[in-house]
Amino acid sequence: MSSTTAGRRPARHGLGVLTAALHRWLALIIMVVLWELGTRAAKSVFFPPPSKIVRQMYHLWFSGPVSHLFLTSMATDNILPSLARMAVGLAAALVVGVAFGLLLGRSDRVLAYLDPLFQFFRVIPPPTLAPVFVVLFTFGTPMQLASIIFSAIWPILLNTADGARSVDQLQLATARVFRLRATTRLFTIILPSTMPKIFAGLRLSLSLALILMVFSELLPGTTDGIGFLLVDAQSRSDLPAVWATIVLLGILGYLLNVMLLVVERRSLAWHHGARRTEAT
Amino acid sequence: MLLIEKVGHYYSDHMALEDVNLEIAQGELVSIVGPSGCGKSTLLRCIAGLVRPSQGQISLNGKEITDVPDNLAVVFQDYSRSLLPWLTVRDNVALPLRRRGGSKAARRAAAVDALEAVGLANAAHKYPWQLSGGMQQRVSIARALAYQPALLLMDEPFGSVDAQTREDLEDLVLRVRKRGMTILLVTHDIDESVYVGDRVIVLGRAPGRVVADLAVGLPTARDQITTRELPEFVHMRAEVGRLVRGNGQTFNPGPPFSS
């Protein structure tokens, strides 16, 4: 019963939430404090204290007008295009990866033909392909998208194939007994059953997409983006801005991952629920 | 209605069924009982069209079964794997109705009706894994009922539930049969085969073949306590028991848990 499974977990409220949050963030807080103290004592231009980095972040990106949600034009001109490229790249990797993954997982013949090829492509470090992509695609967004897609697609594709291959035989037998149409079988049995694996792949792909987003913006021919800001700040020897960009990337990566986890928890509620009942 | 002629089936390393001949009439409730590993489930899968028998043929209403027939449903033993955990109980029951057409609302209404018939109308919006084992098996029975098959196959349907639930589910099968469908129940439980069936088919040890085909002389209205006290019941279960163990010869239970 849902009520009993919910009741078995300790109720969290008031002080409990606070201590849990504190435990979670304690190491980070201590690290930042030590960082601040250390950099202030060292007084090195290469290592500005975190307080200065935060002020720089505010000054560069978050001191804009209210009508732009406090974002400066520098932020809207660079952070948003980066995120847009990453979102489009990841979405394309998801669609293509899931489609090929299902094919690969459900058809032994397709698997036999394509698996060696995919295993080969998968192990190529995506940055090494940048020179190829530069030739194949136009500078800027097309080449950047290609880099993101090519790196983010593999975890999704191979995880989907793995999940589609291991759909429960009895669920498939049930589908046959009730003579479900191929589309019904795909969308109500194979795809949902593969979902946990797809999300596992997506989590890996998300971090790869973030890496390739920045990396592709470090290349020549870039006119905007977070990676562009980084190169730009470096060429001007603006160390606080370099650090600010790095911190921004960390925060973005963290927030994107949290968002993905929220989506996953919602779409896989059945999976976690079923696992919980199995465990008890 | 169902005609099984000279059916045999072998897997790569052993013979599971040999020369099985059976005829089952419309509306019968037939128990197929036998020791574990005698090929009962293989026979059922052949009838369901999930497995093509190596020899012989099976026909339903005069038509040879080559693929899963249209008007047939199966209740598997492993309910937790046969129900889809990402669908609510109601949507699980409504799923097979998709092929029959009709609006989504009509399908859902039919699903709720079927759930009512198995006493689970309240659980429609829950997920299968939120229910007990016995309740989940009721859901798979409801799913079969909603589909309204002419032939219902049950493969050890009550093998993984406790004794009390098992009795409740046996009575549910007896209620369900009043809808007029033909039911084939595979079980290794001798009492169950006699209590539920109109007819008990005994399969011998592997390779399975029919060793006896007995009519159950019990009244149609049955009850877990009084029916099991009747002399016919006691006599019949002893007879079936002897047959399952090998025709009353020396007691030889065979290797335990072999399958």
Boltz contact constraints between the chains, C-beta under 6 A:
constraints:
  - contact:
      token1: [A, 1]
      token2: [B, 130]
      max_distance: 6.0
  - contact:
      token1: [A, 2]
      token2: [B, 130]
      max_distance: 6.0
  - contact:
      token1: [A, 168]
      token2: [B, 81]
      max_distance: 6.0
  - contact:
      token1: [A, 170]
      token2: [B, 78]
      max_distance: 6.0
  - contact:
      token1: [A, 170]
      token2: [B, 81]
      max_distance: 6.0
  - contact:
      token1: [A, 170]
      token2: [B, 82]
      max_distance: 6.0
  - contact:
      token1: [A, 173]
      token2: [B, 50]
      max_distance: 6.0
  - contact:
      token1: [A, 174]
      token2: [B, 82]
      max_distance: 6.0
  - contact:
      token1: [A, 176]
      token2: [B, 68]
      max_distance: 6.0
  - contact:
      token1: [A, 177]
      token2: [B, 68]
      max_distance: 6.0
  - contact:
      token1: [A, 177]
      token2: [B, 74]
      max_distance: 6.0
  - contact:
      token1: [A, 178]
      token2: [B, 96]
      max_distance: 6.0
  - contact:
      token1: [A, 179]
      token2: [B, 68]
      max_distance: 6.0
  - contact:
      token1: [A, 179]
      token2: [B, 99]
      max_distance: 6.0
  - contact:
      token1: [A, 184]
      token2: [B, 98]
      max_distance: 6.0
  - contact:
      token1: [A, 192]
      token2: [B, 86]
      max_distance: 6.0
  - contact:
      token1: [A, 270]
      token2: [B, 85]
      max_distance: 6.0
  - contact:
      token1: [A, 270]
      token2: [B, 86]
      max_distance: 6.0
  - contact:
      token1: [A, 270]
      token2: [B, 127]
      max_distance: 6.0
  - contact:
      token1: [A, 273]
      token2: [B, 129]
      max_distance: 6.0
  - contact:
      token1: [A, 274]
      token2: [B, 85]
      max_distance: 6.0
  - contact:
      token1: [A, 274]
      token2: [B, 129]
      max_distance: 6.0
  - contact:
      token1: [A, 277]
      token2: [B, 129]
      max_distance: 6.0
